[in-house]
Amino acid sequence: MFANLFNKDNKSTKEDLTLDPNRIPTHIAIIMDGNGRWAKKRGLPRVAGHKQGMETVKTITKVASDLGVKVLTLYAFSTENWKRPNDEVGFLMDLPVKFFNTFVPELIENNVRVNVMGYAERLPEKTKKAVDDAIEQTKNNTGMILNFALNYGSRAELTTAVQAIASEIEAGNLTSNEITEDTISQALMTNSVKPYNDPELLIRTSGEERISNFLLWQIAYSELVFTDVLWPDFSAADLKENISIFQQRDRRFGGLNKKDLSE
Ligand code: FPP
C-alpha cells in the first residue's frame, strides 16, 4: 500500500509517497493560514502573501481533483476577517474576481464545479458577481466541487440553522421531537455539497492548531492534520503527505476496529 515511502538513502520524502487510491478522503477542508507570515519573511506587504496564496489554491485544486477528491472546501474569508484593515479586506474581496477571471477555463477543463458557502449579502457587488458567474459557468461539471467558504463562520451558520428549524416549527411543519441530527445537518450550508457534507480530513497550515470557527458541527469525526508549512508554500507534495497521514490513521468513529474486536 505504501510501497514507495522510502528513497534510496532509506529516508522518507514526501515526493516519494504512494497513496492508496481507494482511501482518498472524499471531502477535504483546508484552513489556509500563514499568508501574512510568508510575506513578512520576504519583506513584502501582507497582501503579497494572499496573492501567492491564490496561486496555491490553483495548484491544490488541480491536484485534489486529479486524486479523485469529491469536495475541496477552502476557508477563504471568515465572518471575523472584517476586523482586518480596510485595504487588506478590499484585497481579499478582489481575489475571487482575479481568481475566477483567469481560472474558470481550467476549472471547466478539469470538470470542477464551483460552490460557495457563506453570507453573500455583505460581499461587495463585484465579488458576488464573480462568484455567481463562476457558479453558473461550472454548474454542469460533474467532477470535484471546489467549495469556497466566503464570509463564513460556523457559529453564525449554526445560529441561522436553528432559526430556520424554529421557523419550521412555528409554521407547524415540524415538532421539536422530530428534530434529528439529519435535520441539523440539512439546515447547514454544507448541505450544498451533499452527500459529502462532512470533511473526512481537515488541514490547517502554518503551525497554528486552532479551528477558528470553521465547520464546528461537520468536523465531529474528521481527522485533523496541522502542518507547519505556510499556505503560499503548500505544494502538491504537501497535500499528498497530509493525505498519507490521513490514510495511516485508524478511524473508529467511537467504535472499535475489526482487529480489536477479534482480540
Ligand atoms: C490567513 O492567513 C489567510 C486568509 C485570511 C485569507 C486566505 C485567502 C487565500 C489563501 C486566497 C484565497 C483565494 C481565493 C481564490 C479566494 P493570514 O493572513 O492570517 O496569515 P498570518 O497568520 O501569517 O498573518
Boltz pocket constraint, residues with backbone or C-beta under 6 A from the ligand:
constraints:
  - pocket:
      binder: B
      contacts: [[A, 32], [A, 33], [A, 34], [A, 35], [A, 36], [A, 37], [A, 38], [A, 49], [A, 50], [A, 53], [A, 54], [A, 57], [A, 75], [A, 76], [A, 77], [A, 81], [A, 92], [A, 95], [A, 96], [A, 99], [A, 148], [A, 206], [A, 231]]
      max_distance: 6.0
